[in-house]
Amino acid sequence: MQSYNFDTVILGGGPAGLSAGIYASRGAVSTAIVDINMFGGQPSNYLELENYPSYSTVGGYDLMEKFEEHADKFNVQKFPMQEITEVDLINKSIKTTEAEFNAKTIILATGAQPMKLGVPGEKEFVGRGVSYCAVCDGAFYRDKVVAVVGGGNAAVEEAMYLTKFATKVYLIHRRDELRADKIVQERAFKNDKLEFIWDTVVEEIKGKDLVCSATIKNVKTNNVSDLQIDGIFPYIGMTPNVDLFNGQLEQDARGFIITDETMKTSLDGVYAVGDVRTTPLRQVITAAADGAVAAVYAVRYLETLKDIPQKV
């Protein structure tokens, strides 16, 4: 098995990880990015982005390709498609089926994934009517009818955001009252474009090339019907990708990694960036900013190690 030694190893090659790689390498430290997939992360799956500065619209894949090209300019070592078998954050070691990576600092950029409804049609229509980001995709549903699934703050706030574009927004919730904060609920109930469908779950998402309807079921009456919609936005929660190192550092109740403003975790020399950490906004631009901050402070941490006497 091949063994590598780097000053900084970044786990995850999305916008946060690639940004961290650029900034770390510019700090004159040896840098590697390891990912279980190809680089680009979730944004690579977005048809278009309209909210990344300097681009009126840009394909998600195209934007992330630019990120990767920028990382290449600074000779960031890339290891995509690695089947990772072990992550030891205390000893700063990452093992895959092909190699072992030893580091002085680690930056965790493994991201998060939306909790899925788990119904037929959901996977098939991702990017074609199924979206998990109203801020990213809301503008594509101008003058259309959409549905949001969920009852928490995120679901209600994103439903209200979508009313800026859609002619009607259905909010489908499995209970008869929302879980969102009262002030959020009050604003939602005053929104004429919002229609609430209570005690209801989605059983199937239907369409041809694009979503055209959803089969919904009332959990109290068992009545099943088809709701005509152009898009659906599940907001039933996010799950951080932390399985490989869960419990090794401080996390919140949902498993997201807790950091300070420098992106430092509870472990010295270990940083977390992007969607995997506790953060109020999960966007490409905030992920890239996280990566820059973490890398700068990882480099500073590495400089302090030079001042520590080495054991003979």
WOWOVEN-V379304 format. One record per helix or strand of 3 or more residues. SS is the DSSP state (A for helix, B for strand). FROM is the first residue (numbers start at 0). TO is the last residue. If there is no record, write none. Layout:
ss=SS from=FROM to=TO
ss=SS from=FROM to=TO
//
This chain:
ss=B from=1 to=10
ss=A from=14 to=25
ss=B from=30 to=33
ss=A from=41 to=44
ss=A from=59 to=72
ss=B from=76 to=78
ss=B from=83 to=87
ss=B from=92 to=95
ss=B from=98 to=107
ss=B from=111 to=113
ss=A from=133 to=140
ss=B from=144 to=148
ss=A from=152 to=161
ss=B from=167 to=171
ss=A from=181 to=188
ss=B from=193 to=196
ss=B from=199 to=206
ss=B from=210 to=217
ss=B from=223 to=227
ss=B from=230 to=233
ss=B from=237 to=239
ss=B from=269 to=271
ss=A from=273 to=275
ss=A from=283 to=304
//
